[in-house]
Amino acid sequence: MLRQTCKKILANTQLQPQLRASSLGIARHYHERVVDHYNNPRNVGSFDNSDPDVGTGLVGAPACGDVMKLQIRVDDKTGKIVDAPTEWVKGQQMEDVVSIKNTEIAKHLSLPPVKLHCSMLAEDAIKAAVKDYTAKRAKLNGSSTEAASSEKAAEA
């Protein structure tokens, strides 16, 4: 998942460590974190969608190619995310990750203005994965109260 995001971020660029130039000749600088994740992908792969401890968020606009799939695995007892394609959400409570804003993601990665839509996709994908997990849990537990409170948090 992260590799796909990094590929989008680095689309139409040369992989020189210091300076990347677009096909239009406009110089762009990508933060070393982005380049590192592109060159050394980690946390890649997929979880089983039918696993009740897995939440899947699939967001974007397929018509223009901007799609992001993000999956989380949650410890049902603690409510903590135990596995995800990003270090940023691992070990955090679901209530905390839904408060992550795209501006924080963009700042952390030092994204150029033309790539801010990638951070918006990431925020939406996190919220969608949490919403999917809580909906699965509600079905298993037969409780709509738990799902409703988590969905409100995810929509915030």
LUMFI-597495 format. One line per field, with one value per residue (C-alpha): residue in three letters; x, y, z; residue number from 1. Coordinates in steps of 0.1 Angstrom, whole numbers, always signed. Each point is the difference from the previous one (the first is absolute). Layout:
% LUMFI-597495
code = c(ALA	...) $
X = c(X	...) $
Y = c(Y	...) $
Z = c(Z	...) $
pos = c(NUM	...) $
This chain:
% LUMFI-597495
code = c(MET	LEU	ARG	GLN	THR	CYS	LYS	LYS	ILE	LEU	ALA	ASN	THR	GLN	LEU	GLN	PRO	GLN	LEU	ARG	ALA	SER	SER	LEU	GLY	ILE	ALA	ARG	HIS	TYR	HIS	GLU	ARG	VAL	VAL	ASP	HIS	TYR	ASN	ASN	PRO	ARG	ASN	VAL	GLY	SER	PHE	ASP	ASN	SER	ASP	PRO	ASP	VAL	GLY	THR	GLY	LEU	VAL	GLY	ALA	PRO	ALA	CYS	GLY	ASP	VAL	MET	LYS	LEU	GLN	ILE	ARG	VAL	ASP	ASP	LYS	THR	GLY	LYS	ILE	VAL	ASP	ALA	PRO	THR	GLU	TRP	VAL	LYS	GLY	GLN	GLN	MET	GLU	ASP	VAL	VAL	SER	ILE	LYS	ASN	THR	GLU	ILE	ALA	LYS	HIS	LEU	SER	LEU	PRO	PRO	VAL	LYS	LEU	HIS	CYS	SER	MET	LEU	ALA	GLU	ASP	ALA	ILE	LYS	ALA	ALA	VAL	LYS	ASP	TYR	THR	ALA	LYS	ARG	ALA	LYS	LEU	ASN	GLY	SER	SER	THR	GLU	ALA	ALA	SER	SER	GLU	LYS	ALA	ALA	GLU	ALA) $
X = c(+0	+27	+21	-29	-5	+37	+0	-29	+20	+30	-18	+16	+33	+35	+13	+30	+4	+2	-20	-27	-13	-34	-4	-8	+34	-13	+23	-17	+16	-14	+7	+24	-28	-19	+30	+10	-34	+0	+35	-5	-36	-13	-34	-12	-25	-36	-20	-29	-31	-22	+21	-22	+31	+8	-15	+4	-2	-2	-3	+5	-11	+8	-8	+31	+22	+0	-8	+13	-6	+10	-5	+3	+1	-15	+5	-36	+8	+20	-14	+35	+11	+26	+8	-3	+19	+13	+20	-20	-32	+16	-5	-26	-36	-26	-15	+34	+7	-33	+12	+30	-4	+13	+19	+20	+8	+10	+22	+17	+8	+8	-23	+1	-34	-8	+1	-22	-28	+21	-2	-38	-3	+21	-23	-31	+14	+8	-35	-15	+20	-11	-36	+3	+14	-26	-28	+14	+2	-35	-13	+19	-12	-34	+6	-8	+9	+37	+0	-19	+25	+30	-15	-6	+36	+11	-22	+14) $
Y = c(+0	+25	-9	+8	+34	+7	-8	+25	+26	-6	-4	+17	+5	-12	-18	+22	+4	+38	+15	-14	+18	-5	-5	+38	+8	+14	-10	-19	-12	-31	-6	-28	-19	-3	-11	-25	-16	-1	-16	-23	-10	-15	-10	-12	-27	-6	-15	-24	+22	-26	+2	+18	+17	+17	+32	+11	+35	+4	+36	+23	+5	-30	+20	+22	-26	+14	-30	-11	-32	-1	-29	-2	-29	+8	-18	-5	+0	+32	+19	+7	-3	-27	-1	+25	+12	+30	+4	+31	-20	-31	-3	+28	-2	+2	+31	+17	-8	+13	+34	+0	+28	+2	+31	-19	-27	+25	+19	-33	-9	+36	-5	+26	+18	-20	-32	+10	-22	-30	+10	+5	-36	-13	+18	-13	-36	+0	+11	-25	-29	+8	+3	-34	-16	+14	-11	-36	+0	+13	-29	-25	+14	+10	+34	+31	+23	-8	+5	+32	+16	-11	+11	+35	+1	-11	+26	+28) $
Z = c(+0	+10	-30	-23	+18	-3	-37	-4	+19	-21	-33	-30	+19	-2	+30	+8	+38	+2	-28	-22	-31	-16	-37	-2	+14	+33	+28	+29	+32	+17	+36	+9	+18	-33	-20	+27	+0	-38	-1	+30	+1	+32	+14	-34	-7	+8	+29	-4	-4	+17	+32	+26	+15	-34	-12	-36	-14	-38	-10	-30	-35	-23	-31	+5	+16	+35	+21	+34	+18	+37	+24	+37	+24	+35	+33	+10	+37	+1	-30	-11	-36	-1	-37	-28	-30	+18	+32	+9	+10	+14	+38	+1	+11	-28	+16	-3	-37	-13	+13	-23	-26	-35	+9	+26	-26	-26	+25	+12	-36	-11	-30	-28	-5	-32	+20	+30	-14	+9	+37	-3	-14	+30	+25	-17	-2	+37	+9	-24	+14	+35	-11	-18	+31	+23	-24	+0	+38	+3	-22	+21	+33	-12	+15	-20	+29	-2	-38	+2	+25	-20	-33	+15	+10	-35	-16	+21) $
pos = c(1	2	3	4	5	6	7	8	9	10	11	12	13	14	15	16	17	18	19	20	21	22	23	24	25	26	27	28	29	30	31	32	33	34	35	36	37	38	39	40	41	42	43	44	45	46	47	48	49	50	51	52	53	54	55	56	57	58	59	60	61	62	63	64	65	66	67	68	69	70	71	72	73	74	75	76	77	78	79	80	81	82	83	84	85	86	87	88	89	90	91	92	93	94	95	96	97	98	99	100	101	102	103	104	105	106	107	108	109	110	111	112	113	114	115	116	117	118	119	120	121	122	123	124	125	126	127	128	129	130	131	132	133	134	135	136	137	138	139	140	141	142	143	144	145	146	147	148	149	150	151	152	153	154	155	156) $
